[in-house]
Amino acid sequence: MTTRHDIEQALRGVVDPELGGDVVELGMIKGIDLDGGTATITVALTIAGCPMRSQIEGDVKRKVGALPEVDTVTVEMGEMTQEERSEVMSKARFKAREDAEPTMVDPVTRVIAISSGKGGVGKSSVSVNLALALADQGFSVGLLDADIWGFSIPRMLGVGSARLEAADDAKIVPLEAKGLKLVSTGLLVDDEDKALMWRGLMLSKALQQFLTDVAWGSVDYLVVDMPPGTGDIQMALSRLLPQAEMVVVTTPQMTAQKVASRVADMARRSFMPVIGVIENMAGFTTPSGEHFKLFGEGGGRELADDLGVPLITSIPLDPYVVEGGDGGEPVVLAHPTSPAALAVTEGAKRVIELVPPAEDETCTARIDRLLSGLEAKAAAD
């Protein structure tokens, strides 16, 4: 049964992008009420006109709404008093001065973890093409191949022979690949056919290094291609990037749908919201118009309904996807009008609606101007 403590823990995953702390530690949560399946959260903003208002409100709803037995989330937004505002700014400045940034991923970056319950559902192809489709919408996008053992994204993007390099400050510089900032184990090893025989702790450390030692810079979205299942990397991501949100990939087959529900359950136990489901390999239509349901039908919709999240898109089987993946020319670039590419593009637009990018304008300058004005007025009086 979900408790008030569970809600508070979920809210620790809501980060004020500009102040760099979660809304609980910053004292922005002024009330948590749970009545049946309805949760009411009272949030005090640093300033009423904060451009981050809609982002914080949406994050609160997704984080709390992902908890079991919570059907409705109501967010009541208020404004801090001058004293509370001064205190939260002091906390933020102390944190910035005393605490090292836990990762190199900017707090305003939206993190989308592409996950599946098992391999073979086309998760990496979805990750690559979704990242490119997001970039095509005008956003800067990073792509992290967190499938440490089963890396395949460098080949899919045609950069399998490239290698990552370090800058003068010893931070790893992401590879620029078709407009994406890419990091993958495949860009570190000498031979892509050589097996990486790493245990779970090493896998988690590798993910941690990709987040703390990579100069990601300013990106609007970071798409993370997760390994299949519910192992160490999944748990490490929820700990290292509490702002991460999950998209579950499944095929229409009922067996795949049942397995995929486990990764969604893991996400929710880790207070990572599942924002939607992508159904891949959803039938094949011949040039003559005949349609074949090679992997059954309905699994994606049923999973989305069971999880209470939207079906983001349904991607049909398309030979151009295989051709593009093997040849390093992803389908959304090489054949943008193909059925699969169009479905991915629509999926990217839906992701943007579900997890909108952070506002370009931030609150800090407004708060500083306000506090400076109040201090000047007090001095004059």
FENRALIN-V694521 format. One record per run of one state. SS is the DSSP state (a for helix, b for strand, c for the rest). FROM is the first residue (numbers start at 0). TO is the last residue. If there is no record, write none. Layout:
ss:SS from:FROM to:TO
ss:SS from:FROM to:TO
This chain:
ss:c from:0 to:2
ss:a from:3 to:10
ss:c from:11 to:13
ss:b from:14 to:14
ss:c from:15 to:20
ss:b from:21 to:21
ss:c from:22 to:27
ss:b from:28 to:34
ss:c from:35 to:36
ss:b from:37 to:44
ss:c from:45 to:51
ss:a from:52 to:64
ss:c from:65 to:70
ss:b from:71 to:78
ss:c from:79 to:80
ss:a from:81 to:97
ss:c from:98 to:108
ss:b from:109 to:114
ss:c from:115 to:121
ss:a from:122 to:135
ss:c from:136 to:139
ss:b from:140 to:144
ss:c from:145 to:151
ss:a from:152 to:155
ss:c from:156 to:163
ss:b from:164 to:165
ss:c from:166 to:170
ss:b from:171 to:172
ss:c from:173 to:173
ss:b from:174 to:176
ss:c from:177 to:178
ss:b from:179 to:183
ss:a from:184 to:186
ss:c from:187 to:198
ss:a from:199 to:211
ss:c from:212 to:212
ss:b from:213 to:213
ss:c from:214 to:219
ss:b from:220 to:224
ss:c from:225 to:230
ss:a from:231 to:239
ss:c from:240 to:243
ss:b from:244 to:250
ss:c from:251 to:252
ss:a from:253 to:268
ss:c from:269 to:272
ss:b from:273 to:279
ss:c from:280 to:282
ss:b from:283 to:284
ss:c from:285 to:289
ss:b from:290 to:291
ss:c from:292 to:297
ss:a from:298 to:306
ss:c from:307 to:308
ss:b from:309 to:313
ss:c from:314 to:317
ss:a from:318 to:326
ss:c from:327 to:329
ss:a from:330 to:333
ss:c from:334 to:337
ss:a from:338 to:353
ss:c from:354 to:362
ss:a from:363 to:379
ss:c from:380 to:380
